[in-house]
C-alpha cells in the first residue's frame, strides 16, 4: 500500500522488515510483486532521500534480489491487465491466492508466450530493483564521512570510528580524507593508531573487512585473521580491541579483562573496551569494580543503546528483571549503527570522566569468589 501511494521510506522499511533479521533470506519472492514496482522505479530513477536509501542499501535486499531469478512473478489483478490479449482465454484464477495462472490445457505456443512474458516482467522488476539498490548503496557509502563527522561533533567517538572503518573497508584510499576531517574532532587517537599499519601490513585490511562484515564469523576464524597480522598490526589498539573479544570466547574472562584494560589505557575516550570490561565484571559479580568503572565512563558510553541497561544492572547487583535490548539489525552504514547507538545520548554523558585504566587492573571485590580456573 505504501508503495502504491508514494510513501517510499515506509514502503522500503516494511519490505525490509518482512524479510526477517537474517542476511540470507529465503524471501526472494517478495520482490516479485507488481505492487512494489513503483518503489523500485523510484529507487532506480528518482531522487531518493537518505531514510529510504538506508533501508534499500541493506544486504538483505540484495540477497533477496539474487533469489528472484528462481521465482516467477505471481499474476495478480494488476499484472493481469498487462497480459497479452491472446493469453486471456487460457487463464484461470486460484480461489485461494486470488492469482492467475495458465490452464494446463493451453496449447504449446501459448505456454511459450506466457513464459516469455513472465520472464520479461521478472527482468523488468529485477533491473529496477538492482539499479535502486546500487544507487542506495552508493548514496550510503558517500554519506559515511557526513555520518562520522556528525557523530564526532556530538561526542560519539564510537559511532564516528565505526563509520570510518565501514568506509575504509570498502575503499582504503579514503583513509586520509577521513583522517583529515575527523582527527581535529577527537578521532586522532584512532587514525594515528592504524595509519602506518594499514599502509604497510597487507593482512590488516582483511581484518577491518572481517570486522565490518555482516556475516556471523566463529571466534576461531576471527582468531586466524588476527594472527595473520604482523608485529606492527598486533601493536595497534584496534587489533587489541578485537583480540579482547576473541579472548573472551576462546581463553576466558581473565585474559579478556587484561586485553580490555590495555585498550582502556590507550583509548580512554572510546567506550568499546569499557563496555566489554563492564560486562565481564557483571558476569563475575564484581559490583564494586563495576561501580568504579561506571564512574569513569567516557561520555561516548552514553550514546550506546545498552548503556541504560548496564547502569540499571549494576545498581540492581545483577538482579535486574529486564532483558538486554536487542539490536534490530546489522550495521550497514546507517547513522544509528543498526540500533547500537542513539543519536541523542541518555542523560549522564556530561558526567563522563577521563580514564587511564590504572584503576581497573583487577576486580576490587569478589562478592562471589571464583577460582583461577573459573576466571
N, C-alpha and C positions, 0 to 999 in steps of 0.2 A: 504493500500500500504506500509506504513512504517513498519508494522508487517512482511509483506512478504519479505522485503529486509533487515530486521535485524536492523532497526533504533528503538531500544527499547524505549528510552526516548520519542521520538516523538510519537510513537505509543501509549504509556501509556498516554501521555499528551492529545492527541486528543480523546482517548477513554473516559477519564475523562471529557473533555470539552463537548463532545457530550451528556453527561448526564445532563447538566444544572447545576444550582447552588444549587438545593435542595438536602438535605441529604437523603431523602427517595424518590428516583426517581421511575418512572414507566417505566424505560428503561432497565428492565432485559433482554429484547430480544437482547440488544446489545452484550451481552456475547455470544449469540447463533449464532456465525459466525465463520465458519471454517477458514476464512482469519486471524482471531485473534489467532488461536491455536498456531502459532509459538511464539507469545508474552507470552501466558500463560505458554507454555512449558519452555521458557527462564526464566520466573519469578519463576517457580517451581523447575527447575533443574540446572540452570546455574548460575555462578557468576553474581550478579546484582549490578550495580552502584547505588550510593545514589540518583542521579537525577531521575532514573527510579523508585526506591523504594518509593520516596516521593509521586509520583502520584499513585502508586499501593497501598499504605497504606491508601489512602483516604477512609473514611467511606462510601462514595457514591458507591464505587465499591463493598464493602461487601454487601450493601443493594441491589444492582442490582443482585448480585450473588444469594441472597435469592429468588429473584423473578424469577430466571431462571427455577426453578423446575416446574413452571406452564406454561412454554413456550417451545415449541418444536423448535429444530434447523430447520431452513429452508434449504431445499435440493437445493443447488446451483450446478453449474458445478463441483466445487471442490469435494463436498461431493458425487455427483453422481458417481464419479469414485470409491468410496468406497462401493457403494451399492452392496448387494449380487446379483449375476447374475440372479438368479431365479426371482427377483422382477422387472427387467428391462422391460419385456413385459407389465407390468401393470402401468407404469409410464407415466404421461402426464406433459407437460410444460405449465406454466401460461405465456401467452403472455405479460402480464402487468409487472409482477415482474421478469420474467425470471427464477423463481424457479420451482421445480418439486414436484409433489405430486402423491399419489396413485389414480388410476382410481376408481370411485365409484363401478364399476362392478367387481373389483378384488375379487377373492374368499377368504373365511374366513381365511384359513391357511396363505395365502399371506399377508392379512391385519395384522394378529398377528405377522408374521415375520417382517413386516415393522415396527410395533410399538416397538417390542423388539430391532430392530436395531437402531431406532431413540433414544430410551431410553439409549442404550449403548453409543451412541455418546454424548448425553446430559451429562451422568455421567462422561465421559472422560474429557469433557471440564470443567465441574464443579469441578472435582477433581484437575485438573491442576491449574485452577484459584484460588481455595480455598487455595491450598498449596502456590501459589505465593503470595497471599495476606498475609497469615500468615508469610511468610518469610520477606516480605517487612515491615510489622508492627513491627516485632521483630527487624529488622535492624534499623528502625527509632527510636524505643524506646532505643535501645542500643547506639544510636548516640546522645541522648539528652544531656549528660554531655559534649560531644565534642562541640555541638552547643552552649551550655550555656557558656562554657569556652571561646570559640572564641568570643562570643558577649561581655562577661565581659572584655576581654583583649582589645577590641576596644572601651570600654566605654559605650556600650549599655546595661545598667543595666536592662532596661525594658524587653528586649528580654531574657536576662540571667535569670531573675526572672520567666518569663513565661515558659521557657523550664524546669526549676527546678520544677515548680508547675505541669506541664504536667507529668513529670516522677514520682513525689511524689504521684499524684493522682492514678497512675497505680500501684505503689509499694512503700508504705510508708517506707519500710526497706532501701530504697536507700537514705533517708534523710541525714544521717551523711556523706555518701560518697560525696554527692553534697556539703554539708556544708564545709567539709574539703578542697575540691578543689576550691570552689568559694569564700569563706569568705576572703581569702588573696587577692582576685582580686577586692574587693569592695562590695561584697554582704553580708557581715556580718550583716548589718542592717536588712536584710530580714530573714536570718536564725535565728538570735538571737530573732527576733520578734515572730516567730511561734514555735520554738523548744519545749518549755515546754508544750504549749497548744496542739500541735499535739500529744504529748505523753499522756497527762492527760485528754483531753476532747474528748470523743468518738464522739461528734457531729461536731468536727472541720474538720475531713477528708471528710465527706459528703459535707461540704461547699466548700472545694477545688475541689472535684469531680464535683459539680454542676457548679462551675466557669469555669472549663476546658471542660465542656461538649459542644458538637457541637449542642445540641438542643436549640431551642429558648424557654426560660423559662419566663413566665409572672412575672412582678415585685412583685406581691402579693405572688407568690410561692417562689421567691428569699428571700423575707422578712421572710417568715415562716422558711426557713432553717437558716437564720441569727439569728432569735430569739431563735432557739433551742440550740444555743451555750451557754455555761455557762459564768460566770463573767470573767474567765481568757480569754476565746476566744474573748469576746467583748472588752477586753482591748488591743487586738493586733491591730497594724496599718493595717494589711491586712484586718481584719474584718471591720475596719472603712472605708477603701477604698471601699469595696463592699457596705457598708451601705450608702456611699455617692451616689453611683449610683442608689440605690433604692430610696433614699430620693428625688432625682430629679423627679422620676416618680410618687411618691406617696405623697410627702409632700411639694413640691415646691422648687423654686430656693434658697430661703433664707436658708432653712435648709441644702440643698445640699452644699451651699457655706461654711457653718460652718464646716461640716464634712471634706470637701476637704482642708480647711485651716489647720485643725488639722493634717491631713495626711502630708501636706507640711512641717509642723513644725517637724514632726517625721522622714520623709523620704525626705530630701532635694535633694537627688541625683536621685530620681525616678521620671520620668516625668508624671506618670499617673494622679495624682491629679492636677498637674499644667495644664494639657490639659483640664481636667474636669472643673477647675475653669475658664480657659480662655474661654471655650465655654459658660459658664454662663455669663461672662462679655460681650461677644459678643451678647448674647440673650438680655441682659439688656441695650445694647448700652452704656456701661461704658468704653469708649475708653481710657481714661487716666489710669484707673486701668489696662486695658489690656496692655497698653504700659509698665507700671511698671512691670507687671508680665512677659512680654516677655523679658525685660531687665534682669530678674533674673532667666531665664530658666536654668535648669541643662543641661550639654552637651548632655545627653541621649535624650533630646527632639528632637534633630535634626536628629535622626535616624528614627523618625516616618514619615510615608507616608503623614500624614496630616499636618506636620509642616509648609511646604511652603505655603499651603492653608491658615492656620491660620495667618501667618505673613502678607500675602497679604490682608487678610480680615480686619485685624486690621488697616493696613495702609490705606486701602480704606474706613475705617469707615463704614463697613457693606455694601458698595455699589459695592463689587467685582462681576463682571459679569462672574463668573466661578463657576462651581459646585464642591462640595467637592468630592475628589477622593473616588471612591467606592472600598471597599475591595473585592477582587475577590473570596475569599473562606474562609471557617472556618479554624481555627488553628488546625492542626492535627499532629504537631510536626515538621513542615518544618522550615528551618532556617529563612525565611522571615515572619514567623507567619501568613501565608496566605495572604501576601501582606500588612500587617500592618506596617512593618518596612522595611527599606532599609539597605542592608549590608554595603553600603558606605553612610555615612551621608551627608546631604546637607551642604554647607558652612555655618558657623556660630557656629558650635559646640565649636570651640575654645573660643568663647565669652561667653559661659555659666558661670554662677556665682553661688556660694553657696547661698542658701536662707533659712531663718528660719521661714518664714510665718508671721513675725511681720508686714510687710508692706501690708499684704493682709487681714487685719481684716474686712474691708468693702470697697465698691467702693469709690474712692476718688472723683468721679464726678457722676452726674446724668443728662446727657445731655437730656435724656428723662425721666423725673421724674416718678417714679412708687409708688403706694400706698403700704402699708404693705401687703394688701390682694393680690395684684398682685405679690409681691415678694414671 
